[in-house]
């Protein structure tokens, strides 16, 4: 086989990948996802996760927030909202490993900036968190004045 033909075959074989799991797609597969992802429904689960608003109505969730027990809060929000730790990581910007340690009690969340990021990512209601634990809204910039 010539070098040019080998390059064309390699490009055709390795050029297309599943949009979900990134495995190589068969040249006979005209879809954008592999058959495994298509069968398992993984391709349909690519929507952005969110915390349902009813999660914040549970008393144990409110209690964890009042006591600033962020490990318990994350666990409850995840369980009540039917989320995975990976979903929580996407929402909050905290790593899945850190969230796992936080939920198990191995780590604590004490940095106010990270607390704000967590609560903002979970879309916690301001009436439950208080004004101190919410990001300040950006003030509008003053208008420019013309210099003559």
Buried (B, 14 or more C-beta within 10 A) or exposed (E): EEEEEEEEEEEEEEEBBBBBEEEEBEEEBEBBBBEEBBEBEBBEEEEEBEBEEEBBEBEEBBEBBEEBBBBBBBBBBBEBBEBEBEBBBBBBEBEBEBBBBBBEEEBEBEEEEBBBBBBBBBBBBEEEBEEEBBEEEEEEEEEEEEEE
